[in-house]
Amino acid sequence: MTAPVVATLAHAVALGAVLVGNGFLTLALVLAGPPRAPRALAAVDGDAPPDLAVVRPLHGPDASGGRNNAALLGQRYGGATGFVFVASQAHDPGLVAAREAHGADPRVSFLVSESRLDTTDKAAGMIAAWRATTAPFIAFCDADMCLGPDDLAACMALFDEPDVAGVFAPALHLPSTVTQRLLAMIASGDKLITVRALERVGCLRLMEGGLMVVRRAALEATGSIDVLRGTVADDLRLATVLAAAGFRLRAGPAILHAQAACGFAGLARQYHRWMRCQRVESPGLLGLQLALHAVVVPLIAWLLDPTSRRAALLVVASLVWRLGLTAVVERSQLRPHGLRLGGWILLRPVADLLHFAACAAAFAVPSVRWGGRTYRFDRRAAPRPRTKTPPRWAVARRRAAVGPAIPASEFERAPEVQP
């Protein structure tokens, strides 16, 4: 194949990437519409709102100093609500702090989950809490999420039809470092309009684990909570299973999530885990992000033919398109939630390159580190711990302490394991 033919093909592929990549985000912005306001929770046929169990997996010290847990317990939801704090160890600092602060609250239970090599500590806690409760709706809320007083009620209001099986609140990451500001353009802006657009056309097949609520009957109709075993992406796995069974997913009002300041290496590991989760649950979608990247693909075409004005024009046109699109998303979608990017928008190309690198690493690097454990993915993309034996901290006292099912109306204190 001659050089002119290669250059022509590269230009054609670059043009397609620019039109498809930028066109998709533009269409998503149009379909997303204005920011969504919380809906009022209305009783159905005169009945009271359904019972709700709220599960918070804990791991390590509470970085918020108890503020996040207090906000969780302060939810203004009209139905009977019970709260379950669960950790993989009875002496986990987060669980100990939660017990000291809220042990006298009759709505609160404490669990110690089972430690398994094929399950993350978070997923094990979610499974244990699910089996320890009987409420028709189960909410899972990460420990680093600080909810507003009506966030749970806003999510529950979207269960207005029986085929709605899951509702989640998109998390907008409030950046505190330079790298976080760059990635916020993609992890917050692009993600938010994509979620809204997919929901509008009825194709939403994902959830976020920061705050998500699941209808118990729907998940049990598709199998059981054990679908969380063998995955690092508990939120994507639940969404995939529910959507494949024909149930609908919805996105509630967005939550502004303040990220803890961390170095580039820490943020890179976190972002790699997110992309690797997509690689496991939606490999085709992640592959399209690489093949149709609206910045990298035109750059490659230009590098193959650096003297071509057509290739240079594609690069410039794509960059201008993305800068303008990011500015509109920031003004129309992020600012109403209190997230401002300002002049950082001009560094959108750098953010795109970092995102492309993370997507490529999701295919090239088969391991992720999360929660103090390193998981290596096998050829079937199933995660497994690197070590065949439990690590030192996985001692015998980390056993299941789920106990009998806890009625959602009572939520008596669950049995605990003494260290």
Helices and strands as residue ranges (DSSP letters): H 3-32, E 52-57, H 67-73, E 81-87, H 93-102, E 108-112, H 121-131, E 137-141, H 151-156, E 164-168, E 171-174, H 178-184, I 185-190, H 191-200, E 211-215, H 216-222, G 225-228, H 234-244, E 248-251, E 255-258, H 264-281, H 283-291, H 296-304, H 309-329, I 330-334, G 335-337, G 342-347, H 348-364, E 367-370, E 373-377, E 383-385
